[in-house]
Amino acid sequence: MTMVNSKKDRRYRIISTFFVVLPTTFVISVLSIFTEEVSSENWIGELFKSWFFSLPIVYSCVLLLLPVANKITRKILNKKTHL
């Protein structure tokens, strides 16, 4: 199966990645709030601040690293199928 590099495929990849990164960063932000023992009156503000900063960082890292991870995975799987 060959993937066609069109604008539609690229847009699909970007949007799909966003819907993976969005809940993942939210869960990580919630866990970090609970482990930091934030005061009970300001935990929602700290949660959204943490989520706000982590979302663009994780999103850009995933978009940059996903093609590399796919290439490495393809090489590993191709080596195993030739054995």
DSSP file (Angstrom, degrees, kcal/mol; ACC not computed):
  #  RESIDUE AA STRUCTURE BP1 BP2  ACC     N-H-->O    O-->H-N    N-H-->O    O-->H-N    TCO  KAPPA ALPHA  PHI   PSI    X-CA   Y-CA   Z-CA
    1    1 A M              0   0    0      0, 0.0     2,-0.5     0, 0.0     0, 0.0   0.000 360.0 360.0 360.0 122.6    0.0    0.0    0.0
    2    2 A T        -     0   0    0      0, 0.0     2,-0.5     0, 0.0     0, 0.0  -0.875 360.0-137.4-106.4 133.0    1.5    3.3   -1.1
    3    3 A M        -     0   0    0     -2,-0.5     2,-0.4     2,-0.0     0, 0.0  -0.759  16.2-136.0 -90.6 130.6    0.5    6.5    0.5
    4    4 A V        -     0   0    0     -2,-0.5     2,-1.6     1,-0.1     5,-0.1  -0.712  11.1-134.7 -86.6 130.6    0.0    9.4   -1.8
    5    5 A N        +     0   0    0     -2,-0.4     2,-0.3     4,-0.1    -1,-0.1  -0.623  51.2 141.8 -86.7  82.6    1.5   12.7   -0.7
    6    6 A S     >  -     0   0    0     -2,-1.6     4,-2.2     1,-0.1     5,-0.2  -0.728  66.4-107.6-114.5 169.1   -1.4   15.1   -1.4
    7    7 A K  H  > S+     0   0    0     -2,-0.3     4,-2.5     1,-0.2     5,-0.2   0.853 119.9  56.1 -63.8 -33.5   -2.7   18.0    0.5
    8    8 A K  H  > S+     0   0    0      2,-0.2     4,-2.2     1,-0.2    -1,-0.2   0.913 108.4  46.3 -65.6 -43.1   -5.7   16.0    1.5
    9    9 A D  H  > S+     0   0    0      2,-0.2     4,-2.3     1,-0.2    -2,-0.2   0.897 113.4  49.3 -65.2 -40.7   -3.5   13.2    3.1
   10   10 A R  H  X S+     0   0    0     -4,-2.2     4,-2.3     2,-0.2    -2,-0.2   0.919 111.4  48.8 -65.3 -43.7   -1.4   15.8    4.9
   11   11 A R  H  X S+     0   0    0     -4,-2.5     4,-2.4     1,-0.2     5,-0.2   0.896 110.6  51.5 -62.7 -40.8   -4.4   17.6    6.2
   12   12 A Y  H  X S+     0   0    0     -4,-2.2     4,-2.8     2,-0.2     5,-0.2   0.916 110.4  48.9 -61.1 -44.4   -5.9   14.2    7.4
   13   13 A R  H  X S+     0   0    0     -4,-2.3     4,-2.4     2,-0.2    -2,-0.2   0.904 112.0  48.4 -63.4 -42.6   -2.6   13.4    9.2
   14   14 A I  H  X S+     0   0    0     -4,-2.3     4,-1.8     2,-0.2    -2,-0.2   0.922 115.8  42.9 -65.6 -44.7   -2.4   16.8   10.9
   15   15 A I  H  X S+     0   0    0     -4,-2.4     4,-1.8     2,-0.2    -2,-0.2   0.913 114.4  50.4 -69.3 -42.5   -6.1   16.6   12.1
   16   16 A S  H  X S+     0   0    0     -4,-2.8     4,-0.7    -5,-0.2    -2,-0.2   0.908 110.2  50.3 -61.1 -42.7   -5.8   13.0   13.1
   17   17 A T  H >X S+     0   0    0     -4,-2.4     4,-2.7    -5,-0.2     3,-0.8   0.886 106.4  56.2 -62.6 -39.4   -2.7   13.7   15.1
   18   18 A F  H 3X S+     0   0    0     -4,-1.8     4,-2.8     1,-0.3    -1,-0.2   0.905 104.2  52.4 -59.6 -42.4   -4.4   16.6   16.8
   19   19 A F  H 3< S+     0   0    0     -4,-1.8    -1,-0.3     1,-0.2    -2,-0.2   0.631 112.9  45.3 -74.3 -11.6   -7.2   14.3   18.1
   20   20 A V  H <X S+     0   0    0     -3,-0.8     4,-1.3    -4,-0.7    -2,-0.2   0.824 116.2  44.7 -88.5 -42.2   -4.6   12.0   19.5
   21   21 A V  H  X S+     0   0    0     -4,-2.7     4,-2.9     2,-0.2     5,-0.3   0.870 104.4  63.7 -71.0 -38.0   -2.5   14.8   21.1
   22   22 A L  H  X S+     0   0    0     -4,-2.8     4,-1.6     1,-0.2    -1,-0.2   0.944 110.1  34.1 -57.3 -56.8   -5.5   16.7   22.6
   23   23 A P  H  > S+     0   0    0      0, 0.0     4,-2.4     0, 0.0    -1,-0.2   0.850 116.7  57.2 -69.9 -30.1   -6.8   14.1   25.0
   24   24 A T  H  X S+     0   0    0     -4,-1.3     4,-2.3     1,-0.2    -2,-0.2   0.945 108.9  44.0 -64.3 -47.4   -3.3   12.8   25.8
   25   25 A T  H  X S+     0   0    0     -4,-2.9     4,-2.3     1,-0.2    -1,-0.2   0.845 111.6  55.3 -67.0 -31.7   -2.0   16.2   26.9
   26   26 A F  H  X S+     0   0    0     -4,-1.6     4,-2.4    -5,-0.3    -2,-0.2   0.939 108.8  46.7 -64.5 -45.9   -5.2   16.7   28.9
   27   27 A V  H  X S+     0   0    0     -4,-2.4     4,-2.5     1,-0.2    -2,-0.2   0.919 113.3  48.9 -62.3 -43.8   -4.6   13.4   30.8
   28   28 A I  H  X S+     0   0    0     -4,-2.3     4,-2.3     1,-0.2    -1,-0.2   0.898 110.9  50.7 -63.5 -39.9   -1.0   14.3   31.4
   29   29 A S  H  X S+     0   0    0     -4,-2.3     4,-2.0     2,-0.2    -2,-0.2   0.905 110.0  49.7 -64.5 -41.5   -2.0   17.8   32.7
   30   30 A V  H  X S+     0   0    0     -4,-2.4     4,-1.9     1,-0.2    -2,-0.2   0.934 112.0  48.5 -62.4 -45.6   -4.6   16.3   35.1
   31   31 A L  H  X S+     0   0    0     -4,-2.5     4,-1.8     1,-0.2    -2,-0.2   0.884 110.1  51.2 -63.4 -38.1   -2.0   13.8   36.4
   32   32 A S  H  X S+     0   0    0     -4,-2.3     4,-1.4     1,-0.2    -1,-0.2   0.865 107.2  53.9 -68.4 -34.3    0.6   16.6   36.9
   33   33 A I  H  X>S+     0   0    0     -4,-2.0     5,-1.1     1,-0.2     4,-0.5   0.919 110.3  46.9 -63.6 -43.0   -2.0   18.7   38.8
   34   34 A F  H  <5S+     0   0    0     -4,-1.9     3,-0.4     1,-0.2    -2,-0.2   0.841 113.3  47.9 -69.8 -32.4   -2.6   15.9   41.2
   35   35 A T  H  <5S+     0   0    0     -4,-1.8    -1,-0.2     1,-0.2    -2,-0.2   0.716 108.1  55.0 -81.3 -19.6    1.0   15.1   41.8
   36   36 A E  H  <5S-     0   0    0     -4,-1.4    -1,-0.2    -3,-0.2    -2,-0.2   0.535 101.1-131.8 -88.5  -7.2    2.0   18.7   42.4
   37   37 A E  T  <5 -     0   0    0     -4,-0.5    -3,-0.1    -3,-0.4     2,-0.1   0.957  31.7-168.3  53.4  57.5   -0.6   19.2   45.2
   38   38 A V      < -     0   0    0     -5,-1.1    -1,-0.1     1,-0.1     5,-0.1  -0.462  33.0 -88.7 -73.2 146.3   -2.0   22.4   43.8
   39   39 A S    >   -     0   0    0     -2,-0.1     3,-1.3     1,-0.1     4,-0.3  -0.240  35.4-120.7 -59.0 146.3   -4.3   24.4   46.2
   40   40 A S  T 3  S+     0   0    0      1,-0.3     3,-0.4     2,-0.2     4,-0.2   0.739 107.4  56.1 -65.9 -24.8   -7.9   23.3   45.9
   41   41 A E  T 3  S+     0   0    0      1,-0.2    -1,-0.3     2,-0.1     4,-0.1   0.675 115.8  34.9 -82.2 -14.4   -9.2   26.8   44.9
   42   42 A N  S <> S+     0   0    0     -3,-1.3     4,-2.0     1,-0.1    -1,-0.2   0.185  80.3 108.1-123.5  18.6   -6.9   27.2   41.9
   43   43 A W  H  > S+     0   0    0     -3,-0.4     4,-2.1    -4,-0.3     5,-0.1   0.845  79.4  52.5 -70.4 -31.7   -6.6   23.7   40.4
   44   44 A I  H  > S+     0   0    0     -4,-0.2     4,-2.3     2,-0.2     5,-0.2   0.912 110.0  48.6 -69.7 -41.1   -8.7   24.4   37.4
   45   45 A G  H  > S+     0   0    0      1,-0.2     4,-2.0     2,-0.2    -2,-0.2   0.911 113.4  46.9 -62.9 -42.1   -6.6   27.4   36.4
   46   46 A E  H  X S+     0   0    0     -4,-2.0     4,-2.5     2,-0.2    -1,-0.2   0.868 109.9  54.9 -66.6 -36.8   -3.4   25.4   36.9
   47   47 A L  H  X S+     0   0    0     -4,-2.1     4,-2.5     1,-0.2    -2,-0.2   0.946 111.6  42.2 -61.4 -48.9   -4.9   22.6   34.8
   48   48 A F  H  X S+     0   0    0     -4,-2.3     4,-2.6     2,-0.2    -1,-0.2   0.842 113.2  53.3 -70.5 -31.9   -5.7   24.8   31.9
   49   49 A K  H  X S+     0   0    0     -4,-2.0     4,-1.8    -5,-0.2    -1,-0.2   0.928 112.1  45.2 -65.4 -44.0   -2.3   26.6   32.1
   50   50 A S  H  X S+     0   0    0     -4,-2.5     4,-2.2     2,-0.2    -2,-0.2   0.917 115.7  46.5 -63.7 -44.0   -0.5   23.3   32.1
   51   51 A W  H  X S+     0   0    0     -4,-2.5     4,-2.3     1,-0.2    -2,-0.2   0.893 109.2  55.4 -65.6 -40.7   -2.6   22.0   29.2
   52   52 A F  H  < S+     0   0    0     -4,-2.6    -1,-0.2     1,-0.2    -2,-0.2   0.881 114.0  39.8 -60.7 -40.5   -2.2   25.3   27.3
   53   53 A F  H  X S+     0   0    0     -4,-1.8     4,-0.8     1,-0.1    -1,-0.2   0.841 117.3  47.4 -80.0 -33.6    1.6   25.1   27.4
   54   54 A S  H  X S+     0   0    0     -4,-2.2     4,-2.8    -5,-0.2     5,-0.3   0.844  99.1  68.2 -79.2 -31.5    1.9   21.3   26.8
   55   55 A L  H  X S+     0   0    0     -4,-2.3     4,-2.5     1,-0.2     5,-0.2   0.928 103.2  40.0 -57.5 -53.3   -0.5   21.1   23.8
   56   56 A P  H  > S+     0   0    0      0, 0.0     4,-2.1     0, 0.0    -1,-0.2   0.861 116.7  51.5 -67.8 -31.3    1.6   23.0   21.2
   57   57 A I  H  X S+     0   0    0     -4,-0.8     4,-2.1     2,-0.2    -2,-0.2   0.955 114.9  40.2 -68.0 -49.4    4.9   21.4   22.4
   58   58 A V  H  X S+     0   0    0     -4,-2.8     4,-2.7     2,-0.2     5,-0.2   0.902 114.4  54.1 -66.3 -40.9    3.6   17.9   22.2
   59   59 A Y  H  X S+     0   0    0     -4,-2.5     4,-2.3    -5,-0.3    -1,-0.2   0.928 111.1  44.2 -60.5 -46.8    1.7   18.5   18.9
   60   60 A S  H  X S+     0   0    0     -4,-2.1     4,-1.9    -5,-0.2    -1,-0.2   0.889 113.6  51.3 -68.2 -37.2    4.8   19.9   17.2
   61   61 A C  H  X S+     0   0    0     -4,-2.1     4,-2.8    -5,-0.2     5,-0.2   0.923 111.0  47.9 -63.5 -43.2    7.0   17.1   18.5
   62   62 A V  H  X S+     0   0    0     -4,-2.7     4,-2.5     1,-0.2    -2,-0.2   0.922 111.0  50.3 -65.2 -43.3    4.5   14.4   17.4
   63   63 A L  H  < S+     0   0    0     -4,-2.3    -1,-0.2    -5,-0.2    -2,-0.2   0.862 116.7  42.0 -63.3 -34.3    4.3   15.9   13.9
   64   64 A L  H  < S+     0   0    0     -4,-1.9     4,-0.5    -5,-0.2    -2,-0.2   0.872 121.4  39.0 -78.9 -37.6    8.0   16.1   13.6
   65   65 A L  H  X S+     0   0    0     -4,-2.8     4,-2.7    -5,-0.2     5,-0.2   0.727  97.5  75.7 -89.3 -22.2    8.8   12.6   15.1
   66   66 A L  H  X S+     0   0    0     -4,-2.5     4,-2.6    -5,-0.2     5,-0.2   0.902  95.1  49.5 -60.6 -43.9    5.9   10.6   13.6
   67   67 A P  H  > S+     0   0    0      0, 0.0     4,-2.1     0, 0.0    -1,-0.2   0.894 112.8  48.6 -61.9 -36.7    7.5   10.3   10.1
   68   68 A V  H  > S+     0   0    0     -4,-0.5     4,-2.4     2,-0.2    -2,-0.2   0.926 111.8  48.8 -66.6 -44.5   10.8    9.2   11.6
   69   69 A A  H  X S+     0   0    0     -4,-2.7     4,-2.5     1,-0.2    -1,-0.2   0.894 111.2  50.4 -62.6 -40.2    9.0    6.6   13.8
   70   70 A N  H  X S+     0   0    0     -4,-2.6     4,-2.5    -5,-0.2    -1,-0.2   0.900 110.3  49.7 -64.1 -40.8    7.1    5.4   10.8
   71   71 A K  H  X S+     0   0    0     -4,-2.1     4,-2.0     2,-0.2    -2,-0.2   0.917 112.7  46.4 -64.9 -44.0   10.3    5.0    8.7
   72   72 A I  H  X S+     0   0    0     -4,-2.4     4,-2.4     2,-0.2    -2,-0.2   0.913 112.7  50.4 -64.5 -42.6   12.1    3.1   11.5
   73   73 A T  H  X S+     0   0    0     -4,-2.5     4,-2.8     1,-0.2     5,-0.2   0.914 109.1  51.3 -62.3 -43.3    9.1    0.9   12.0
   74   74 A R  H  X S+     0   0    0     -4,-2.5     4,-2.4     1,-0.2    -1,-0.2   0.909 110.8  48.7 -60.0 -42.5    8.9    0.1    8.3
   75   75 A K  H  X S+     0   0    0     -4,-2.0     4,-1.8     2,-0.2    -2,-0.2   0.907 112.9  47.3 -65.0 -41.8   12.6   -0.8    8.3
   76   76 A I  H  X S+     0   0    0     -4,-2.4     4,-1.9     2,-0.2    -2,-0.2   0.934 114.7  45.5 -65.1 -46.6   12.2   -3.1   11.3
   77   77 A L  H  X S+     0   0    0     -4,-2.8     4,-1.8     1,-0.2    -2,-0.2   0.872 111.4  52.3 -67.8 -36.3    9.1   -4.8    9.9
   78   78 A N  H  X S+     0   0    0     -4,-2.4     4,-1.1    -5,-0.2    -1,-0.2   0.868 108.8  51.0 -66.7 -36.0   10.7   -5.3    6.5
   79   79 A K  H  X S+     0   0    0     -4,-1.8     4,-0.5     1,-0.2     3,-0.2   0.898 110.2  49.3 -66.4 -40.1   13.8   -6.9    8.1
   80   80 A K  H >< S+     0   0    0     -4,-1.9     3,-0.5     1,-0.2    -2,-0.2   0.834 108.5  52.5 -70.0 -31.8   11.6   -9.3   10.0
   81   81 A T  H 3< S+     0   0    0     -4,-1.8    -1,-0.2     1,-0.2    -2,-0.2   0.760 106.8  53.8 -75.7 -22.6    9.6  -10.3    7.0
   82   82 A H  H 3<        0   0    0     -4,-1.1    -1,-0.2    -3,-0.2    -2,-0.2   0.564 360.0 360.0 -86.5  -8.3   12.8  -11.1    5.0
   83   83 A L    <<        0   0    0     -3,-0.5    -1,-0.2    -4,-0.5    -2,-0.1   0.481 360.0 360.0 -75.7 360.0   14.2  -13.5    7.7
